[in-house]
Amino acid sequence: MTRNQTQPVSLEEITALAKRRGFVYQTGEIYGGLANSYDYGPLGTELLLTIKNLWWDYFIRRRDDMLGLDSQIMLHPQTWVASGHVDSFTDPLVEDLVTHKRYRADLLIEDYFKKNPQEQLVIADLSTKELADLIDKYQIKSPDGNPLSKAQDFNILFETAIGAVSDKKSRVYLRGETAQGIFTNFKQILNSNRQKLPFGVGQIGKSFRNEITTGQFVFRTLEFEQAEIEYFFDPEQNNWQDLFRDWQNYVWDFVTKVLGIDENNLRWRRHTDQERSHYSQETSDLEYHYPFGWKELCGIAYRTDYDLKKHQEFSQQSLEYTDPQTGKKFLPHVIEPAMGISRIFLMLLCDAYQKDPDRERLLLALKTNLAPFQLAVFPLLKNKQELVDKARDVYQQLRQKYQVAWDDRGNIGKRYLAQDEIGTPFCLTIDFTTLENDTVTIRHRDSAQQERLAISELDNYLASMLA
Ligand code: GAP
């Protein structure tokens, strides 16, 4: 089943479902909410864990050429000076001169041209000065209709301080990308693992960016999890274009096969020269068709030996690799596939969201391996103790292997609807026939069809359906 393109889902519908069913809550809602920050509720936490486990299994455990890492959020501050983030990790910022709310100049201009198509411009290619000139030329106003300040570069690294004194010496940064922990540990990884090139190091962890754009739900947040890989290779032995293509295919298969995303909602987009990050020689984004347009789900970049070279220079330590056969010493180059876990999360909700007007229901047609619960078990009636006891037995037995929900509230129809909208693929009902012949009804989420099955056959049946 694919998302119904004639009834596209809106971000408001996704946000409402996520809140109503406990996938995502706004951080600090009782205090009016914290901008660009979200907490994950019970079902959201399950889905996040599942995404991370699938990523780790596919990208790290299944490959001989991959190693895992878990580095700190606060790295040595020199890391960010060496990597260029202290100088170059900026967004163009403008301020509403009346309300003092801040906005990203490029996104405001993009919005303006969507509503008033006049010039054919690739906004991502423009410098901060060019953005400022456009705001002047078209007299672009803030979303509240007020004049804007001149666009200026704004560094999005978060600063904090270690220890009792807050001065220049105690300043540290919350990491802006997990990647730097991989580069700064490169020597230690080589020494402790004796891994031969080409090989990669992957990690999943929190990163922090002082994002100023609001209103894109979990797509763009201040604090978010990244799943990143640095794949090291000898540029004289491997052609970077081949490796780049291999990683594009590997990532594509993860998104379409493991996560089950509709290919029609995905496309690759190559970065223009101006748009690329300071460290990259080539970048392609895998974009997903979110309710607010085609946007980056993940990126693949050819970072050359930029980062290792910079860290070698700033640390005065050799970060070279020695080829065990030839003795040649050199700095490896890297291809970097980088994903955001919450962007995967949002994509999954959008892609799975379906309206079924015939049955007046909403359903999340998630792949069975992604649903927060694989099964739900219901006693037909709550006040018939024999039914409840039998249902409890079946529930306990299935919980040994699967994530199982229990529900005995309201009528069966309502329980089905409640499970459909959180994506539970199968509902099992224990009724009076169960007490006579040890069979249950299984109801399928997508077709809403039901069948009867012996309890003794459940194990094999579910193993084949949930594989
Ligand atoms: N190490 C490379 C790097 O950080 P990036 O394109 O800036 O590249 C990688 O980030 C991925 O992290 C993106 O493709 C996106 O999925 C995710 N990401 C970046 N900023 C984010 C934010 N503010 N909120 C949520 N996810 C974000």
Boltz pocket constraint, residues with backbone or C-beta under 6 A from the ligand:
constraints:
  - pocket:
      binder: B
      contacts: [[A, 176], [A, 177], [A, 178], [A, 179], [A, 209], [A, 211], [A, 218], [A, 219], [A, 220], [A, 221], [A, 222], [A, 223], [A, 224], [A, 225], [A, 226], [A, 228], [A, 296], [A, 297], [A, 298], [A, 299], [A, 336], [A, 338], [A, 339], [A, 340], [A, 341], [A, 342], [A, 343]]
      max_distance: 6.0
